[in-house]
Amino acid sequence: GTSIYLPTGTISMFPMSLASGALSLNPGEVKCALSVGVMLDDAGGIDESTLIITPSLVKSTRLTYDQVDLLLDPFCMVDNGVDSSDICNSVDDAIDMSIETAVESLRQLQYMSEQRLQWRIDGGSMESISPYELPDMTVKATQSAEAIDGWLVDIYAKNVFAANRIVTECALLANEAMALYGMTHGVPLPFRGQEMDAISDDEINMTPEGPCRSWLAIQSSRPSQISTNPLPHAGLGLDVYVQGTSPVRRYADLALHHQIKSHLRGQKLPFPKDDSEDGSG
């Protein structure tokens, strides 16, 4: 099962009392987590000798995407049509450190995300065809007696800035690290792979830069595969990959946490590998 996101609202995989309560990383509260720690080499790849995965207790600080973007680039809010004054007033209330310390930490994460993106581009990811990032599209539908069919639909696009890239690259990094852990220790995991059709340089050069070239890259990607054997993920430019960063909204991620934690504790694996089949699907 997974959480389902609809224009009219969200249907949570867990009851909302759990999803937004005991299972949520609410700011300022100590929560159980599965932490991943790595060191990156100069090129942005994972130094596997430094990889650490451990159950942990964390107390988080939460900033919105707009708050992070404003701290890193005050002028980016103009492009999204956001009133930055309200965001400025809310940043101090959201963090338990000085603005200077927060900005320095965010800049380190920004640098890391840029290094990781380049690492994936060098690995042949879709961004190697087109680095242009399509805007995030949001569709909201609310009931309205004034609307002709009873629904008021709002569609808007939001440009992608540093905050989105940081979150994306951190998630991909954690997922790659968990995949490496499973491969190194022989722990069967739902490895995800993807192949891409070859695109000639002429075809790329004939396609205008920007959205058109990004769609060319998307159209070249084939359906993803899942296997208990490690698979390369060409679309992401990674040699091995799993998904495990959303255990509250994706059951497969929750099962992966259960599998890794059982191995860390020396317990019997809840999902042992069936050697009679390769697990692909």
C-alpha positions, 0 to 999 in steps of 0.5 A: 500500500501507499499514501494516495495524493489526489487534487481533493486531498490525501488518503494516508497509508496509516491513520492520520493520528499516526502519520502526523503523530507518533510516526511523524518527525515533528519539530522539537520532538524526539523520534525513532529513525533510521539514520544513514551516514556517509562520506563523499569522495572528491567526485561526489561518490560514496566512500563505502568504507565510511557507510553507517546505517543505524537505528537512531533517536532524532530531534528535527528542525523543520523549514519549508522549501520557501524558507530554505530558498530565501535563506540561500537566495533572497532573490529567488522568491521573486520568480515564484511570486512569494511575499518574502516578508512573511517568510522572513518573520517565520524563520526565527521561530522555526529554528533553534540556532542562529541564522548564520549557523543555519545558512552555513549548514544549508550552504554545505548541503547545497554544495553536497547536492551540486556535487551529487548531481554532477556525480549522477550526470557523469554516470549518464543520468537523465540530467546528462541529456537535459539539466533543465528541471521541469517545474513542480505542478500542483493541482488542487480541487475544492468544493465550491457552490459558485463553480459550475460543476461544484468544484473549484480547480487551481493549477499552478507551477512552481519553479525548482530552486536549491531546497528541492535539489537538496531534498532530492539529492539527499534522498537519492544519496540515502537510497543509494547508501542503503542499496550498497549496504544490502549488496555488501552484506548480502541482504535481499532488498527490493533493488530498483533498476531502469534502462534507457534507450540510446539517444544520438548526439544529433537527436539531442542537439536537434531538440531545443534546450529546456522542457523539450529536451527534458521530455526527450530524456523522460521518453527515452526511459524504460519502465523500472524493474524490481529485483532482489539482485542489484540492478543499475538505474540508468535514469538516475545514473546510479549503479545500485538503488533502492527506495527507503526514505518514505516508510510512512507513506510507502509500504515497500519502504517500511518493509525495507526498514524492517529488513535492514533493522533485522540484519543490524540486530542480528535477527532472522530476516523477515524477507529471506531471498528465494534462491529459486528465482531472481525476484525480478518483476 
